[in-house]
């Protein structure tokens, strides 16, 4: 009798094989966007359009193979998982799966621990936790954390908070970035102050977006 671990491994291999077949099929025979493919999950165009400012929205989702950025394991981002990520969690259509489930859990644990660890590693842990916020749509807690980071005594943490605003890219966040740019000092002793650093960081964040 097979164990649960063995069954999960078999399911993973079947998914990888299916993703490879789909990729080979698409390479060999370029097709119309709406041509049915095995394993296709239709996308909700109305929901996607309400979230993303892009002309290139998918009509459907297909299983995608990827390699975990942390452990290097080969994984599959299923079509159903993509639909949940983009349409339920309302993530940007440009975001992609990067980590396997065990590595995602380990990363979440590190982020949770960052809030309680004092000492020399506090800044690096807070920075990592703050960067992780940019990978998902903001909620009230995340917005409060970024607002607090923008008041931090560490300028490097404030810069990361500005980068997170750029990754979120909502109307309020874009307005904040433009406000930082507009507040840039042009001379005097304040030229080398926080206003200049914030303006430079905001300009870089805006430059990475096509809707700003």
N, C-alpha and C positions, 0 to 999 in steps of 0.2 A: 504494500500500500504506500502511495506516494505521500510525502510530507507536504505541509503547506508551502514550505520554502521551495521544494521541488516544483510544485504546481505554479508558483509565482514565476520561477525561472523559465518554465515552459511557455507560459503566457507571454512573458517578455520576449522570448525568442520568436514566437509567432508574430507578435506585433512588429518586431524589427524586420522580419522577412516580408510582411505585408507592406511596410513602409518602403522597403527596398524595391519591391515589385512596382509599387505606384510610381516611385521616382523614375525607374527605368521606363515605365510606360509613357510617362510625360515627356521624357527626353527623346524617346523613339518616335513619338507621334504627337507633335504639337496639335492642340485641339481647341475647339471653342470653349469659352469660359463656362458654359452651361452644360457641356457634354457630361452625362452621368459616368461616375467612376466608382468602383467598389469601395465601400467604406466612407463615401462622401456624406458629410453632415451639412445640410443647408444653413447658410448664414442669414441672420435677420438684418436686411439692409437698412431698415428704418432705425433700428437700435444702434447699429454701427455708425450711421450718419449723424446721429444725435450726439455721439461721443467724440468722433474723429473729424478733423478738418482735412479731408483727403479725398482725391478723386479715385484713388486706387484701393477700393474696399473689396474684400473677397466676396464672391457669390456663394462660396461653400468652404468647408474645412476638410483637410485630409491629414492622416497620420504623418508626423514628421520625425525622422530620426535625428538625434543630436548627441553630442558628447558633453558629459558633465564638466563644468568649468573647474570644479574642485577636485574630484577624484578621478576624472577621466573615463568613467564608465559610459558605455553606449546605452542610450535610453530612447524611449519613444514618447513624444508629446502627441497624445491621441487627438483625433478630431473633436471628440466630446469634451475633452479637457480644454481645448482651444476655445470652443464655443462658450464654455463656462467662464473662462478667463476674460474674453473680450466682451461678452454680452451681459454676464451677471456681475462680474467684478468691475466691468467697465474700464478695463485697462487700455492703454494706447495700442492701436493696431500695429505699431512699430516694435512693441515689446515681444520678446521671444523667451522660450524656456531655456534656462542656462544650467540648472542644477537638478540632480536626481533627488528623490524624496528624502533619503537619509541625510544628504548634505544640506537640503533646505531645513530640515529639522535641527541639525547641528548649528546652522547659522542663526536660526531663530533663538536657540538657547544662548548663543554668545551675545546676541543683541539684548536679550532679557537680562543677562548677567551684567551687562555694561552699566545699567542704571544703579547697581549696588556696589560697584567696585571702586574704592578710593585709591589714592596714591598716584604713583608715577604713570601708570597705564590708563588713567582715567580719560585723558584727552583722546588717545587713540581709540579707546573703546567707544567713547561718545561719538567720535567721528564716524566709525564704522556703523554704529546704530543709526546715525542721522542719514548716512548715504543709503542705507537699506530702505528708508522711507520713500525715496524717489522711485522705487521699483513698483509701487502699487498706488492706486488712486488715493488721494488724501481723505482722511476722516477727521473728526473733531480733535481727536487725540494727536494725530500727526500734525495738524495745523498748529496746535498749541506748542508742540515740541519744536517746530521750526521757528515759531515766533520767539520762543525762549532762547533758542540758539542764536538768533539775530541780535540778542542783547548780551551774549556771552562776553566774558573778558578776553577770550581767545579769538583773535581775528580769523585764524585758520578755520575755526568752527563756524564762524559767521559766513565765510566764503562757501563752505560746504552747504550751509543752509540756502544760500543764493543759488547754488547749483541744483539743489532739490527743487526750488521754485521753478527753475527752467525745465526740469524733467517733468514736473506735473503739467505745466503749460496751460492751466486754466486762465480764464479772463482775469481773475483777481491776481493770480501769480504774475502774469505778463505785465499787468499794470504796476505791480510792485517793482519789477525789474526795470521798467522804464523810469520809475521814480528814482531809483538808485542812479541810473545814468544821468538823469536831469540834475541831480544834486552834486555832480562832480565838481570839485574845486578846480579853478583855472590858474591859480597863482597864490603867492603868499606862503606863510608857514603851513597852512592847512593843505597845501598841494600834495604833501606826502602823508596826509592823514588817512583816516578810515574812509572818508568820502571817495577819494580816488581809488582805493583798493576795491571798495564796493562797486563803484561804477565800472571798473575794468572787469570784475567778475560777472556783473550783470550783462555787460556787452557780449562777453564770451557765451553766456547762457542763451542770450537772444540770438546770437549768430548760429547756434546749433539748431534753431527752429525755423520752419518755413512759414509759420502762421503768426509770427511776431512782428 
